[in-house]
Amino acid sequence: MNRILIVQTAFIGDVILATPIIEKLSAFYPDAQIDFLLRKGNENLLENHPKINKVLIWAKRSKKYRSLFQVVSFVRSRNYDCVINVQRFLAAGIITALSGAKVKVGFTKNPMSFLFNKKIRHKLIGQHETSRNLSLVRELTDDKYVRPKLYPSKADFEKVKELQTSRYLCFAPTSVWATKQFPSLKWVELILSQDDNWTIYLLGGPADVEECEELVRMCGRENLINLSGKLSFLESAALMQGATMNYVNDSAPMHMASAMNAPTNAVFCSTIPSFGFGPLADGAKVIETDKELACRPCGLHGKKKCPLGHFDCSYSIQKEQFDRPEFNQ
């Protein structure tokens, strides 16, 4: 195979969890041109990736279906030998089915899978998402596992170097889904339980600036610094790699930590690790309630608010469950 396209146009974390496919295909087809199709806004994740030939961008939020068929036309023009569709949704299935590729691979749950050459069963429980994704290329490569991986550039590491003059902790307190997000008061409690000598960085995107600023105000802690909206994805990943600990939700920053093999404490509120989206870094720890709750999990991806109004899956988690590293200058 000379030209391969990987399709993953969902959220940031989903792109990161598809990166093992890049690693595996690059190892088995070192001379192939591997392209990656993702949604506009996520392209920085794979910027300057040494194993990616070209990043294709779909502006799916702007005139979605008109732009969809523009993407289909562009994909067809590139004459791919193989298209690997990591998603189970219609639009990505259309791109794959109409790609003109000789080999079209995807999950059986995709509604367009009847037009794929190779269809792989998607097993939700008992398998990590990265393993599910790698199953798509097992026949093309082998069955050995590889981790997700990001490649911050030298410039990315230089950008955060000025923030690394002493030991530090990173907190990524927000999530797209409210029931995946540890409540602000619980984050405050955890932050204030840390040794006063720690420098603590709050990470997030532009949409998280005000929420993180409110945490700074609530904590009243001098060395708590809001970096949300100030770092790119890869700069954030570079900073997380050097942290003594990263405290994250079941969300994209957790997958960044996995891709950088950075120390991780991951909070699971309404979701559960057995869905297959848990942390993968060495020694990573899952933090979840000790209570038996009949309502948990309440969904695969979280919800806008607790359906029962109590959000006990998060409020019952205690700060003592987290690792709190000692500060040694």
C-alpha positions in Angstrom: 0.0 0.0 0.0 1.3 3.4 -1.0 -1.4 5.8 0.2 -3.4 5.4 3.4 -6.1 7.6 5.0 -7.2 7.4 8.6 -10.6 9.1 9.3 -11.4 10.4 12.8 -13.4 13.6 12.8 -14.7 13.5 16.4 -13.3 15.2 19.5 -9.7 15.8 20.6 -9.5 12.7 22.8 -10.8 10.5 20.0 -8.0 11.7 17.7 -5.4 11.0 20.3 -6.8 7.5 20.8 -6.5 6.8 17.1 -2.8 7.6 17.0 -1.7 4.0 17.7 -3.0 3.2 14.2 -0.5 5.7 12.9 2.3 4.1 14.8 1.4 0.6 13.7 0.9 1.5 10.0 4.1 3.5 9.9 6.1 0.5 11.3 4.7 -2.0 8.7 4.5 0.4 5.7 7.5 2.7 6.2 7.3 4.0 2.6 3.6 4.6 2.6 2.1 8.1 2.7 -0.2 8.2 5.7 -2.8 11.0 5.8 -5.2 11.8 8.6 -8.7 13.4 8.3 -9.9 15.3 11.3 -12.3 18.1 12.2 -11.3 21.7 12.0 -9.9 22.9 15.3 -8.1 19.6 16.1 -5.3 19.9 13.5 -2.7 21.2 16.0 -2.7 17.7 17.6 -0.9 16.2 14.6 1.0 19.3 13.5 4.5 18.3 12.4 3.8 14.6 13.2 6.8 12.8 11.8 4.7 9.8 10.6 1.9 11.8 8.9 2.2 12.9 5.3 -0.8 15.3 5.3 -3.5 16.4 7.7 -6.8 16.8 6.0 -9.3 19.2 7.7 -13.1 19.0 7.6 -14.9 22.1 8.7 -17.9 20.0 9.8 -19.5 22.7 11.8 -19.9 25.0 8.8 -22.5 23.8 6.3 -21.9 20.3 7.4 -23.3 18.3 4.5 -22.2 20.7 1.8 -18.7 20.6 3.2 -19.0 16.8 3.6 -19.3 16.2 -0.1 -16.4 18.6 -0.7 -14.3 16.4 1.6 -15.5 13.3 -0.3 -14.5 14.8 -3.6 -11.1 15.8 -2.2 -10.5 12.4 -0.7 -11.4 10.7 -4.0 -8.9 12.9 -5.9 -6.1 11.6 -3.7 -6.5 8.0 -4.9 -6.0 6.2 -1.6 -5.2 2.5 -1.6 -6.7 2.1 1.9 -9.1 4.2 4.0 -9.4 3.3 7.7 -12.5 4.7 9.3 -12.3 4.8 13.1 -15.8 6.2 13.6 -19.2 4.5 13.9 -21.2 7.4 12.5 -22.9 8.1 9.2 -20.8 11.0 7.9 -17.5 9.3 8.3 -19.0 6.2 6.8 -20.0 8.2 3.7 -16.5 9.5 3.3 -15.1 6.0 3.5 -17.7 4.4 1.3 -17.3 7.0 -1.5 -13.5 7.3 -1.1 -12.7 5.2 -4.1 -10.1 3.3 -2.1 -9.4 -0.3 -3.0 -9.6 -1.3 0.7 -12.1 0.3 3.0 -12.0 -0.7 6.7 -14.4 0.2 9.5 -16.6 -1.0 12.3 -19.7 -3.1 11.7 -21.7 -0.5 13.7 -21.1 2.1 11.1 -24.4 2.4 9.0 -22.3 2.5 5.8 -20.3 -0.6 6.7 -22.1 -2.7 4.1 -20.0 -0.9 1.6 -16.7 -1.6 3.4 -14.3 -4.4 2.3 -13.3 -5.2 5.9 -15.7 -4.9 8.8 -14.6 -5.2 12.4 -16.9 -5.9 15.4 -16.8 -3.1 18.0 -16.8 -4.5 21.5 -17.6 -1.8 24.1 -17.0 -3.4 27.4 -13.7 -5.0 28.5 -11.5 -3.5 25.8 -9.7 -0.1 25.7 -10.6 2.2 22.9 -7.0 2.1 21.6 -7.3 -1.7 21.3 -10.6 -1.4 19.5 -9.0 1.0 17.1 -6.0 -1.2 16.5 -8.3 -4.1 15.7 -9.1 -2.2 12.4 -5.5 -2.8 11.2 -4.8 -6.2 12.7 -5.1 -8.0 9.4 -2.8 -5.4 7.8 -0.2 -5.4 10.5 -0.2 -7.7 13.6 -2.0 -8.0 17.0 0.7 -6.4 19.1 -0.5 -3.4 21.2 1.0 0.1 20.9 0.2 3.2 22.9 -1.2 6.5 21.7 1.6 9.0 21.1 1.8 12.7 20.4 4.9 14.6 19.1 5.3 18.1 20.6 8.0 20.0 18.6 11.2 21.4 19.9 9.4 24.8 19.9 6.6 23.4 22.0 9.0 22.2 24.6 10.9 25.5 24.5 7.6 27.4 25.0 6.8 25.7 28.3 10.4 25.6 29.5 10.0 29.0 31.2 7.1 27.4 33.2 9.3 24.6 34.5 11.8 26.4 36.7 10.5 24.4 39.7 8.4 21.3 40.3 4.8 21.7 39.5 1.4 20.1 39.2 -1.2 20.4 36.4 -4.9 20.4 36.8 -7.3 20.2 33.9 -10.6 20.8 35.7 -13.1 21.1 32.8 -14.9 18.9 30.4 -17.3 19.3 27.4 -19.8 17.1 29.4 -20.9 18.4 32.8 -21.3 14.9 34.4 -17.7 14.0 33.4 -16.5 17.1 35.3 -15.4 17.0 38.9 -17.3 19.9 40.6 -15.5 23.2 41.2 -15.9 23.0 45.0 -14.2 19.5 44.9 -11.4 20.8 42.7 -10.9 23.7 45.2 -10.8 21.2 48.1 -8.1 19.1 46.3 -6.0 22.1 45.2 -6.0 23.6 48.8 -4.9 20.2 50.2 -1.7 20.4 48.2 1.6 21.6 49.8 1.7 25.4 49.6 5.1 25.3 47.8 3.7 23.6 44.7 3.3 25.7 41.6 -0.1 24.6 40.1 -1.1 25.2 36.5 -4.7 25.1 35.3 -5.0 23.8 31.8 -7.9 24.2 29.3 -9.0 25.8 26.1 -10.2 29.3 25.3 -13.8 28.3 26.4 -12.4 27.3 29.9 -10.8 30.6 30.8 -13.5 32.0 33.0 -14.2 28.8 34.8 -10.5 28.4 35.6 -10.3 32.0 36.6 -13.1 31.4 39.1 -11.2 28.5 40.6 -8.2 30.8 41.0 -10.4 33.3 42.8 -12.1 30.6 45.0 -8.7 29.1 46.0 -7.0 32.4 46.8 -3.7 30.7 46.3 -0.7 32.7 45.1 1.1 30.1 43.0 -2.1 28.9 41.2 -1.8 30.0 37.6 -4.5 29.9 34.9 -3.0 28.8 31.6 -6.3 27.9 29.9 -6.4 29.4 26.4 -2.7 30.3 26.5 -1.2 27.0 25.3 -1.8 24.9 22.2 -2.7 21.2 22.5 0.9 20.1 22.0 2.3 22.8 24.3 -0.1 21.6 27.0 1.0 18.0 26.3 4.7 19.0 26.7 3.9 20.7 30.0 2.0 17.7 31.3 4.9 15.4 30.5 7.1 17.3 33.0 4.5 17.6 35.8 5.0 15.7 39.0 1.2 14.9 38.7 -1.6 15.6 36.4 -5.2 15.7 37.8 -7.7 15.3 35.0 -11.3 14.3 34.3 -12.4 11.5 32.0 -11.7 13.9 29.1 -9.2 15.0 26.5 -6.4 16.0 28.9 -6.4 12.5 30.3 -5.7 11.1 26.8 -2.9 13.8 26.3 -1.3 12.5 29.5 -1.6 8.9 28.2 0.0 9.9 24.9 2.9 11.6 26.8 3.1 8.8 29.4 2.7 11.5 32.1 1.8 10.8 35.7 -2.0 10.8 36.0 -4.8 10.8 38.5 -8.0 10.6 36.5 -11.5 11.3 38.0 -14.4 9.3 36.7 -17.8 10.7 37.8 -20.8 9.5 35.8 -18.7 7.3 33.4 -16.8 4.2 34.2 -13.3 3.0 33.1 -14.6 -0.3 31.7 -16.1 1.6 28.8 -12.5 1.6 27.6 -11.4 5.2 27.9 -9.3 5.0 31.0 -5.8 6.4 31.5 -2.8 4.5 30.0 0.3 6.2 31.4 2.5 4.1 33.6 1.2 4.1 37.2 -1.9 6.0 36.3 -4.6 6.0 38.9 -8.4 6.0 38.5 -10.4 8.0 41.1 -14.0 7.1 41.4 -16.7 6.8 44.0 -16.7 4.0 46.5 -20.5 4.0 46.7 -22.6 1.5 44.9 -24.9 3.7 42.8 -27.6 2.1 40.7 -27.6 5.2 38.4 -23.9 4.9 37.5 -23.0 4.9 34.7 -25.8 7.1 33.3 -24.4 7.2 29.8 -21.4 6.5 27.6 -20.3 10.1 27.1 -21.7 12.0 30.0 -24.7 14.4 30.2 -25.3 18.1 30.5 -26.5 17.6 34.1 -27.1 14.8 36.5 -30.5 13.2 35.5 -31.4 12.7 39.2 -30.1 16.1 40.4 -27.8 14.8 43.1 -24.5 14.1 41.2 -23.6 11.7 43.9 -21.1 10.0 41.7 -18.8 13.0 42.0 -19.7 14.6 45.4 -19.0 11.3 47.2 -15.4 11.2 45.9 -13.0 12.3 48.7 -9.7 14.2 48.3 -8.0 11.5 50.3 -8.5 9.1 47.3 -6.0 11.2 45.2 -2.3 10.9 45.2 -0.7 14.0 46.7 3.0 13.9 46.0 5.4 15.5 48.6 7.1 18.7 47.6 10.9 18.3 47.6 12.7 21.2 46.1 
